[in-house]
Amino acid sequence: MHIIGFAVPNVAVRFSVARQLHHHIALPIVKLRGYQSSIHTLFSSESSNDGCGSLEVEVPNIIQSRGKDTTYEEPQFSRNVEQEAKKFVIVRRNRQSMAFRNGSQLIFSRAIESTFEKVILTDDSTTNNEIKKLYTGSFVGVIINGKSGKNNTKRKSSYGKGSKKKLQEKNEVESECKHHVIGNESEGDLIGLSNDAKLIGFGVYNPNSMYRVRILCHQLSHPYLFQQVEEITKRKKSSDENAIDALKLIVESKLEDAIRARTLMNVPSMQTDTYRLFNGEGDGLSGIAIDILGGCVAVIMSSAVWCETYKHHILEVVENVLKENHPQYKEKKNFQVIWRNTPSRLKQDGLIIKESSEIKTSDSEHSTPVLIQENGIKYTVYPFDESSQKTGFYCDQRENRNWLSSLCKNKRVLDLCCYNGGFALNAIVNGYASSCTGVDSSPIAISNAIENSKLNEVCSEGSNRQIEFVQNDIAHFMNDAMKQSLEYDVIILDPPKLAPTVSGLDRAARKYHSLNRDACKLINSKEGGLLLSCTCSGAMTQKDGGQFFLETVKSAALAAGRQIILLKTNGAASCHTQCPSSFPAGAYLTASLFYVSPTINNSIRKTEDIKE
């Protein structure tokens, strides 16, 4: 058996900011070679217990968000044992698990066959049945069982084809995933490992998430890092110290890799100091995103429970790497690191975040502005304000804003869902558009957009280049514009996520259809024009390989009585890295540029002018 990587789990545990989290972390196991020797290695007591004792670790204020209180459901059973920190997840060997063996970071619930751990019982009254499952945040080894594994048989579904009983399916999966507790070597045969079972990685386990294991270090993709982590786990220190040191090394290594990748892309640059430094699965750590704002603030966005569990260790690593190793920031004494999270994503991961009156941030800190620059355009953002969207700025459209601006010279531009004015400002400042109108339903967004136009010295009056921002629902604005016979040469339609999940696709498609139909109607009827239609819904982007969204826009154009030609389709900016083989949902943004033809009765050559 060969070790190939590292990961972390998610058990339901209730605690608040005022309490401390007790969690158990497991040591990775080294080179297992065959069934008999594997059992001996897994369950023998050769490793030293010096400094180990119980694995319960107190991590003060382990989950704390600005103005938030984080809670878990705590399992109700005693655990009167000492452990040697050997915890494992066994994955079925089948066609579906091929991705995990080839480097995928996410292991789904139905792929798990069983979990097990080796413990030293200190009380004869403690039975295996009392230890029902692994704890949230446990550092686990991931084993792909062999073809001859004891439990590796094809399962038959207990309900009919196409059944939508998701809750029933979830409960059945939970019951099928058995947890074994082994107290001595003679009990090793209970696990059912075969001769060709392989340890493919280590990570974090979460029984409450669809992603049961998030692999943090895989031997195939990071062999040298794996060797370093393996050496750490062999040290004669307490298992919690080893595991946390291993996690910190993994985060540090992958963050430094991300920095090198951005540097090769010339980010940051003289024109841009705001970008995505770390992009979750794309950079090898599922659940973490980091945006750099203005070259002086790093905003960490957490969307997984393991990130919240190890929040303080992640913060420590990010601060050290950026302030000590990054060539652009190590000389900046005022560089700040902010922690934010995504409650909706954390809820899917089994974590409920509720408002708390205990921790509040002052209004003055909320209103602290940060001056940033992208493509030479200046913006004021408020990353300390929790009401701001995401990390405070959408840098995923940076490259799209830049190249589209080159097509806007002397054009009338309409920026729908303009937020802080990104497309409009690029068009007017860099693209020399004759006029720009930005529309958004948020009064705060419009206020910020107006502030940004003043910051870039773009006057709304007394200039050949005019820009205005209007607070309105974009559907209402387009209806009013049609009544006034207003037309535009370039229209950007960049609505918020309309399809958060696949189940909302049909409703979202109808909304995309109506918005694109009305946008096509506003395109210059005599000369035609350009429509940049965007979707940030991963479900829409990935449906039928992206063809579903294009068909939706095509149908909308036909409903508007206009013909369209697809000119270009882009995704997110290159700093939003992707790992499509292991996480295709990373491709969430589609920005498609269409040429919209003039109306039929305004063709270049009228029918009566055509000579026989």
N, C-alpha and C positions, 0 to 999 in steps of 0.2 A: 504494500500500500504506500503510495507516495503523497506527500502533502503538497497541495497546490494553492492554498490561499487562506484568507482570514475574513469574519462577519460579526452582528449584534441583535437579540430578541426583544419582544414587547409584551410583557405580562401586565395585567391590570393591577395597578397599585395605587391606592388613594393617599395623596399627601398634598399639602399646600405650601405656600411660600414660607409659612411660619414653622413648618415641620422639616424633618430630614428624611431623605430617602435611603432605605436599606436595600441594597441590591447585591446580587451575586454575580461574579464574573469568573468565567472559566478559562483555564490555561489551554492553549493549543497543544496537541499531542504530536510527537515527532515520529518520523518514518516508520510506518507499520508495514511489515513485509509478510503477507500471507495470514491466513485465518488464525492458526495456532499462535504464532508470534504476535499477531495483532491483539488477540485477547490477552496475552501475557503482558504486552506493553500497556494496554488500556487499563487493565485492572490490577496490575501488580503495584506494590507500594515502594518501588525503588526510589522514587523522587523524595528529596529531603523535605521534611515538614518544618524546617527551621524558619521561624517567623511567620508561619502560615496560620494555624489555628482556624477559627471560623472565618468564612468568607464574607460575613456581613460587614459592609462598609458604610460608614456614615458620610454622606456628601451633603454638607449644609447648603440649604437654599438651591437644591440641585436644579429645580425648574423655576425660573422666575422671569417673567416678562413685564415690560413696562406697563404698570397699571393692570396687570392680569393676575389671575390665580389659577394654577393648573391643578387638575384633580385626576385621580385614577380610581379604579375599582380594585380594592385590595383582596387577594385570595385569603380565605379563612382556614388556615391549617398551620399547625406548629411545625417547626423544623429544628429538632434537637439533634443536629448532626454536625460533624466537622467534615469538610470536603477536601479533596485533592484537586479541585477545580478542573474536572474533566467532564465537559458537557458537549453533547453532539446532537446534530440533526441528521437523520438518515433520509436521503432522497431516493425516490424510486428510479431505477434505471429503465427508461423507456424513451420513445421518440421525443416526448416533450422535455425531458431533462437534458437532451443533447445541448441545448443552449447554455445551461448551467455549466456543463462540462467544458464548453468552449469559451467561457469567460463572461457569461451574462452575470450582471450584478444582483438581479432580483429573482428570488425563488418564491413562487406562489404557493398558496395554501394547499391546493390539491396535489402538489408534487411531494409533500412531506409524508413519509411512511411512518416514522416514529422518532421520538427523541429519547435520549438516555444520558445518565450521569453516573459517575462512580463516586461513592461517598464512603467515609469511615463512620460507622454508627458509634455514637458514644453512649447511647442508652438502649439497652436491650428491648425496651418497650416500644421503641420507634420502628415502625414498619414501613415497607416500601409504599404501601397504599397512602400514607400520609403525605408523601411528596408527589403531588399530582401533575405538576408541570414545571417547566423552566421559568425563571423569573425574567421580567422585562429588563432588557439591557444586558443579559448574560452574553459573555463572549463565548461563541460556540464554534466548534469545528463542523464543517459540512462534508458528509460522506455520501458518495454515490454507491449504492449497494450493487453487488455483482449480479450477473444473470441467474446465478444459482442461489441467490439470497433466500432466506427462509420465508420472508414476508413479501418477496417480489413476485407476486402473482397478479394477473390481470383482474381488476375489479369490475364487477357488473353493477350497473346503475340500478338502484332500487325504485326508480321512478321513470316515467315514460319519456320518450324523446320530445324535446322542445318544452319540457316542464319549466315553469317560471317560479317554482317554489324555492326561491333563493335562500330564504331563512332556513328551510328544512335542509337544503343542501349544505349550508354552512354548519349546521348542527351535526350533520352526519360526518362531515369532514373532521370536525373537532373530535368526535367520538372515535373515528378511525385512527387518529394520530395518537398512538399510545405512548406513554412515558414510562421508561424503565429506570429503576434505581438499583444499581449493582453494588453490593457491599463487599464482595470478595470474588476472586478469580473464578471460582466454580460456577458462579451465576452468569458467566459471560455468554453462554450459549443461548440465553434468553433473548438476546438481541437479534440473532439470526444473520450476522455478517458473513458474507461469502469470501472465498479466496481472492477474488478479483475486485473486492470493494476498494474504493479509492477516496482518500481525503482530498477534496478539491479546493478547499478554502476555509477562511475564517471570517466571521462577521457578527452581526447582531440579530437576535431572534425576537419576533414579535407575534405572539399567538392571537392578538386582537386585530392584526392587519391582514389585508389581502397579500401584502408582501411579507411572508413569514420570516424570511431571512434577507437582509441586505448585506451582500458580500462586500467587504471593504478592501480586501487584498486577495487577489487570485494569483496562483502561482504561474498560470499561463501568461497573463498580461503583465504581471509585475514580479518576475522571478527573483530579482536581486532584492527588492523590498521585502519579499516573502522571507528570504534568508535572514535578513536583519531582524524581522519580527520574530522569526523562529528562535533566534539566539536570545532575544529578550525573554521569551517565555521559558527558557531553560534556566534562567538565573535563580539562585537560591534566595528569592525574596518572596514576600507574601503575594498570593495570586492576584489580588486587586492591584497592587503596585505594578506588577508585570503587565497586566492587561491594559491599564491606563497608559503606561509608558508605550505599549505597542500601538494603542489607538492614537496617541499624540504623534508618534513617529509616522504613522500612515497619513494623518492629516497634513503634517508638515511636508512630507515628501510629495504628496499630490498637489498641494498648494504651490510649492516651488516649481513643479512641472507646469502648472497653469500659468504662472508668471512668465516662464520661459516661452510658452506658446504665444502669449499676448505680445511679448517683446518682439518675436519674429514677425508678428502682424503689424508692427509699428504702433502698438497701443500700450501706453499713452503716447501722444504726440503733441506737437506745438499747437495743433488745431483742436485736439480732443483730449480732455482729461477725465472723461466720464465714460465708463464702460463696464461690462460684465467680466469680473476677474475670475470667478469660479462658477461653473454652471452644472452643479449636481452630477447626474449620471454621465453627462458629457465629459466631465473631468474626473470621474471615477469615485465620487462619494454621493450616493443617493440621499437626497433630502437637504442638501446644503447649496445655497446660491449666495454669491458675494458680489455686490456692486460697489465700484469706486466712484464717488461723487466729488468732483472738483479737485481731485488729487489730494484731498485732506480728510475725507470721511469714507470709511468702509462700512457698508450696511450688510450684515449677515441675515439672510432670510432662511429660517428653519421651517421645514415642512414634514419632518419625521420625528417620531418620539425619541429615537436614539440620540438625535441632535439635542433635544431638550434635556435628556438625561445627562449628557456629557457637555452641556452648555459651557461651563466654566473652563473646562479643559480645551475646548475648541476656541473659545475667546483668547485664552492664553497663547495658544499656538499662532493664531492669526495675527495677534498684536506683535508677537516676537518676530515672525517672518517678515511682516510688512515694515516694521520699524527698525529692524536690524539687518535684513537681507535685501529688501527691494531697493534697487538703485535710485528710484524716483522719490521714495518716501522716508528713507532712513535718516535723512537730515532734517525732516520736519518734526519739530517738537510738539506741534499742536494737532498731530494726526489722531483722529478719533475712530473708535470701532463701536458700532451700534448693533444691538441684537433685536431682530424683529421676527415674527412668525406668521404663518398662514393658518388661522384657526380652522378653516374648512378642510384643508389638507390634513391637519393634525387630527381632526375628528374622524376622518376616514382611516387614520392610522391607530385609532383607539384612544385618543386623548381629547378630553373636553376642557376647553379653556373658558372660564367665566370672568366677568368683571369683578374686580375687587376694590374695595374702598381703602384698603390698607396701604397700597403703594400708588402714589400719584406723582405725576411729573408737572412741574410748575409751568404756568402759561408762558412765561418768558422763555423757557427752554423749548417749548413747542414751537414758538414763533421765531426761533433762531434760524436765519436764512443761511444758505450755503450757495456761493456763486460758482457755477459750473460752466464748462464750455464743450460744445460738440459741433464739429464741422465749422469751427470758427464762430458759431452762434452762441451768445451768452444767455444763460437762464438762471433764475433764482428758484431754488428748490428748498423744501422743508423736511429733511429726513427725520428730524426729531419729533415731528408731529405724527401721531399714530393714525390720524384720519387720512393722511396722504396715501395714495394708492401704491401698493407694492413697496419698493424701496425708495420711492419718492420721485423716480424718473424712469421713463420707458426708453432704455437705450437699445432695445432690440430692433428698432426701426432706423438706427443711425445711418446705415449704408443705403437704405431705401430712400430716406429723406435726401441724402446727398445726390444720388444719381438722378432722382426725379427732378430736382431743382434745375439740372442742366437742360431740361426740356420745357422750362417755363418762361423763357425770355419773351417779354412783351405779350404774355398770356394773362387771361383772367382766370384766377385760381380760386376754387372753393374747397376748403378743408373741413370735412364733416367729422364730428367727434374729435375736435382739434386738441383737446386736453390743454396743455400749456403752450400750444401754438407751434409745435415742432415742424410740421410740413409747411405751414404757411410762412414761417420765418425763414426757412431755408429757401423757399421759392422767391420771396421778395428780396432777401439780402444776397444770397448766393446765385439765384437764378434770374434776377432782374425781371420778375413778373411785373406787369403793368398794374395789377391790383390783386389783393388777396382778401378773402372773407373766411374767417374761422367761426365754426358753430359748435357749441357744446351745451348740454343741459345743465351742467354744474356751474353755479355762480362762482365758486372758488376757482375752478379751472379757468373760467373766462377772466377773472380778476388777475390771475397769475399770467395769463397770456398777454393781457394788456400791459402788465408790468414788464414782461420780457420784451415786448415791442419797443417800449421806451428805453429799456436797457440797451437795445441794439440801435437806438437812435432812428427808428423808423416812424415817421410822422404819418398820422392818419389824414391830415389836411395840409394843403399848401405844398404838395409834392407830386411829381409825376408817378411815383410809386406809392400807392395807398394801401393801407391794411386796416381791417376792422375785425372786431370779434363780437359775436352776438350770442347771448344766452337764449337758447331755445331748444326745443325738441327737434331733432334733425328732420323727422318726418313732417312735422308742422312747417318747418322752415322751407322744405322743398315744395310743399303744396302751395305756400304763399308765393314762393318764387315763380312757380308755373303760372299762377294767376296774374303775376306782374310781368310775365313774358321775359324773365331774366334768363340769361344763358351764360355758360362758362366754357372755357377752352380746356381746362384741366380740372378734374374733380378727384379728390381723395376721399374714399369712404373707409374709415378705420374704426368700426364699432367695437364695443367691449365684447367679452366672451359671451356669445349667445347660446352656445351649446356646451355647458360644463361637462356633460356626460353624453354617452351614446344614446341614452334614453331620451334626451332632449333634442335629437337631431331633426326630427320632422318639424317640430315647432320652430326651431332655429332656421331651418331651410326656408320656411314661409316668410320669416322676418327678413332674411337675407334677400329673398326674391323681391319683396316689396321695396326695400331700400335701394337695391340696385336698379330696379325698374324706374323709380323716380329719378335716380341719379342720371340714368341714360337720357331721360326726357329733358334734362337741363343742359346737356351737351350741345354746343354750337350746332344749330340745325343747318346752317349753310355750308360750313367748312368741315364739320366734324370735330372731334377732339379726343382727349385721352381720359380714361377712367382707371384709376388705381384702386382696385377693390381688394380689401384685406379681411382675413379672418384670423383671430388668435385662438380659435377653438381647436384643440388637438383632434377632437372627434370629427370635426368637419374637414380638417386638413388631411387626415389619414383615411377617410372614407373612400373606398375604391381607388386608393393610391393618389388621392387628390382630385380625381376626375369628377367626383360628386359636386365639389364646390364650383368647378368650372362650368359644369352643366347647369348649376343653379343660376349662375350669372348669365349664361347664354339664354336660358329660358326667360329671365327677367328682361333681357334686351329685346327679345322677340315680342314680349308683352308690351314693351314701350314702342314697338314699331321701328326699332333700330337694328342695324347689322353691326356685329362686333368681330374684331380680329384679335386673337391673343398674341401679344408682342413679347411678353416676358413674364416669367414667374420666379419670384425670389422667396427666400425664407428669412429667418432672423439674421441679425448681424453676425459676422464670423466669430466674434467673441462669445457668442452663445453656442458653444461647442456641442457636438452631438456624438453619440455612440450608437448608431442605428442598429447594429447587430444585437446589442444588449438592451437598448431602451428606445424603440422606435417612436414612442410618444414624445420624445424630445423634439421631434419635428412638429411643432404646434402652430407655427405662423406661416400663413400664405399671403403673399402680396403679389397680385396678378395685374399686369398692365394691359389694358385693352384699347385698341383704336375703335372709336364709335363713329360710324359713318354718318354723313348728313342724311336728312330725310329724303325720300324718293323724289319729291318734286323740286328738289334743289340740287340735282346732280350737276356735274361739271358741264356736260353738254345736254341741253334740253332736246327732247324728242323731235320737236319741230325744226331744230337746226341741223339734224342729221340728213345729209344729202344721199339720194339713191345712187 
